[in-house]
């Protein structure tokens, strides 16, 4: 019984060691036209960049291409966030772009974003092409 409880406790501890959160997002792309899947940034409370996010493409699309570009975008922070005053200002960002080669297929891209504070997020984009 003691061994069983020890194994169960160890399993719970290891389950809490996950470093990346995963989610998915559905999009629709027009064949031949670039689609911005997302933009990622780290922002200080005074709206200056807090370092650059790193985007790693974990799975590439089969029916299109994906590109990582530097850009600037408007952040979105909830009103109770100290950085919400930055929502009306463009901030340096890293962007993830997808371009479909053909229409009528479903494609997917999985990307990991590592922010300058060490937080990592993994997102799978499910893309319907038209």
LOKOLBA-888127 format. One record per residue (C-alpha): residue number from 1; chain; x, y, z; residue in three letters. Coordinates in steps of 0.5 Angstrom, whole numbers. Example, Ala and Ser with C-alpha at 12.3 -4.5 7.8 and 13.67 -1.06 7.14 Angstrom:
     i   ch      c1      c2      c3    aa
     1    A      25      -9      16   Ala
     2    A      27      -2      14   Ser
END
This chain:
     i   ch      c1      c2      c3    aa
     1    A       0       0       0   Unk
     2    A       6       5       2   Unk
     3    A       9       3      -5   Unk
     4    A       2       5      -9   Unk
     5    A       2      12      -5   Unk
     6    A       9      13      -6   Unk
     7    A       8      12     -14   Unk
     8    A       1      16     -14   Unk
     9    A       5      22     -11   Unk
    10    A      11      22     -15   Unk
    11    A       6      22     -21   Unk
    12    A       2      28     -19   Unk
    13    A       9      32     -18   Unk
    14    A      11      30     -25   Unk
    15    A       5      32     -28   Unk
    16    A       6      39     -25   Unk
    17    A      13      40     -28   Unk
    18    A      10      41     -35   Unk
    19    A      13      47     -38   Unk
    20    A       9      49     -44   Unk
    21    A       2      50     -44   Unk
    22    A      -2      47     -50   Unk
    23    A      -8      50     -54   Unk
    24    A     -11      50     -61   Unk
    25    A     -13      56     -66   Unk
    26    A     -18      55     -72   Unk
    27    A     -16      60     -78   Unk
    28    A     -19      60     -85   Unk
    29    A     -13      62     -90   Unk
    30    A     -14      64     -98   Unk
    31    A      -9      60    -102   Unk
    32    A      -4      65    -104   Unk
    33    A      -5      70     -99   Unk
    34    A      -1      71     -93   Unk
    35    A      -5      70     -86   Unk
    36    A      -2      72     -80   Unk
    37    A      -3      67     -75   Unk
    38    A       0      71     -69   Unk
    39    A       4      76     -66   Unk
    40    A       8      75     -59   Unk
    41    A      11      80     -55   Unk
    42    A      14      82     -48   Unk
    43    A      12      88     -45   Unk
    44    A      15      92     -39   Unk
    45    A      10      97     -35   Unk
    46    A      12     103     -39   Unk
    47    A      11     100     -46   Unk
    48    A      18      99     -48   Unk
    49    A      20      92     -50   Unk
    50    A      22      87     -45   Unk
    51    A      26      83     -49   Unk
    52    A      24      79     -56   Unk
    53    A      20      72     -56   Unk
    54    A      23      66     -60   Unk
    55    A      18      62     -64   Unk
    56    A      20      55     -66   Unk
    57    A      16      52     -71   Unk
    58    A      15      45     -68   Unk
    59    A      11      42     -74   Unk
    60    A      11      45     -81   Unk
    61    A       5      45     -86   Unk
    62    A       4      40     -91   Unk
    63    A       0      45     -96   Unk
    64    A       3      51     -95   Unk
    65    A       9      55     -92   Unk
    66    A      10      58     -85   Unk
    67    A      15      64     -84   Unk
    68    A      17      68     -77   Unk
    69    A      18      75     -78   Unk
    70    A      20      81     -74   Unk
    71    A      14      87     -74   Unk
    72    A      10      91     -69   Unk
    73    A       3      90     -67   Unk
    74    A      -2      93     -61   Unk
    75    A      -2      88     -55   Unk
    76    A      -8      87     -51   Unk
    77    A      -8      87     -44   Unk
    78    A     -14      86     -39   Unk
    79    A     -16      93     -36   Unk
    80    A     -14      90     -29   Unk
    81    A      -7      89     -32   Unk
    82    A      -1      94     -31   Unk
    83    A       1      94     -38   Unk
    84    A      -6      96     -41   Unk
    85    A      -4     103     -42   Unk
    86    A       0     100     -48   Unk
    87    A      -6      97     -52   Unk
    88    A      -6     103     -56   Unk
    89    A       1     103     -58   Unk
    90    A       5      99     -63   Unk
    91    A      10      94     -59   Unk
    92    A      16      90     -63   Unk
    93    A      14      83     -64   Unk
    94    A      15      77     -67   Unk
    95    A      10      74     -72   Unk
    96    A       8      68     -75   Unk
    97    A       5      68     -82   Unk
    98    A       2      62     -86   Unk
    99    A       1      62     -94   Unk
   100    A      -3      56     -97   Unk
   101    A      -1      53    -103   Unk
   102    A      -8      50    -105   Unk
   103    A     -15      51    -103   Unk
   104    A     -20      46    -100   Unk
   105    A     -15      43     -96   Unk
   106    A     -14      43     -88   Unk
   107    A      -7      44     -86   Unk
   108    A      -4      45     -79   Unk
   109    A       2      49     -76   Unk
   110    A       5      47     -69   Unk
   111    A       9      53     -66   Unk
   112    A      13      54     -59   Unk
   113    A      13      61     -57   Unk
   114    A      19      62     -51   Unk
   115    A      18      69     -48   Unk
   116    A      24      73     -45   Unk
   117    A      21      71     -38   Unk
   118    A      22      64     -40   Unk
   119    A      15      62     -40   Unk
   120    A      13      58     -46   Unk
   121    A       7      56     -50   Unk
   122    A       5      51     -55   Unk
   123    A       0      53     -60   Unk
   124    A      -3      48     -66   Unk
   125    A      -6      52     -71   Unk
   126    A     -12      48     -75   Unk
   127    A     -12      52     -82   Unk
   128    A     -18      51     -87   Unk
   129    A     -16      53     -94   Unk
   130    A     -20      56     -99   Unk
END
